[in-house]
Amino acid sequence: MRYNAQARAAISFIENLTLVGDASGQPVKLLPFQKEIIGTIFGTLDNAGNRKIKRVFLMLPRKQAKTFLVACIVLYW
């Protein structure tokens, strides 16, 4: 999927973060579906260049790193 500059900036910021705990110091590697979620949130703009999406209701199955993904989004927000 092609992303605009705002979506690429959000994805780049998150992928420049490093993990803690067992994988301490390893860079974050987003999966394609996570990049699509982040790209949609931050890359959907109106004609004035403002984000259209202000609230997100995220539903994912168990063990799909929901908390991790939301934490990354909050850090960028």
C-alpha positions in Angstrom: 0.0 0.0 0.0 1.2 3.5 -0.8 1.2 5.9 2.1 1.3 9.7 2.2 3.9 11.7 4.1 2.0 11.8 7.4 1.4 8.0 7.4 5.1 7.3 6.5 6.2 9.6 9.3 4.1 7.7 11.8 5.3 4.3 10.6 8.9 5.5 10.6 8.6 6.9 14.1 7.2 3.7 15.5 9.8 1.5 13.6 12.6 3.6 15.1 11.5 2.7 18.6 13.4 0.0 20.5 11.9 -2.8 22.5 12.4 -3.5 26.2 12.4 -6.7 28.3 13.5 -9.9 26.6 14.1 -8.2 23.3 15.8 -5.2 24.8 17.4 -2.9 22.2 15.8 -4.6 19.2 14.0 -2.3 16.8 10.2 -2.5 16.4 9.2 -4.3 13.3 5.6 -3.7 12.3 3.6 -6.3 10.5 1.8 -5.4 7.3 -1.6 -5.3 8.9 -0.2 -3.0 11.7 1.3 -0.7 9.1 -2.1 -0.5 7.3 -3.9 0.4 10.5 -1.4 3.1 11.3 -1.3 4.4 7.7 -5.1 4.6 7.7 -5.3 6.5 11.0 -2.6 9.0 10.2 -2.8 9.1 6.5 -6.5 9.9 5.9 -6.6 13.6 5.4 -9.3 16.1 4.4 -8.8 18.9 1.8 -7.2 21.2 4.4 -4.6 18.6 5.3 -6.1 17.7 8.7 -6.6 14.2 9.8 -10.1 12.9 9.2 -9.9 10.1 11.8 -10.0 11.4 15.4 -11.2 8.2 17.2 -10.4 4.6 16.5 -12.2 1.5 17.7 -9.7 -1.3 17.2 -10.9 -4.9 17.3 -8.4 -7.7 16.8 -8.3 -11.3 17.9 -6.4 -12.5 21.0 -2.6 -12.4 20.9 -2.4 -9.8 18.0 -0.4 -7.2 20.1 -3.3 -4.8 20.5 -1.8 -3.2 23.6 1.6 -2.9 21.9 0.1 -1.3 18.8 -2.0 1.2 20.8 1.0 2.1 23.0 3.0 2.9 19.8 0.2 5.0 18.4 -0.1 6.9 21.7 3.6 7.6 21.7 3.4 9.1 18.2 0.1 11.0 18.8 
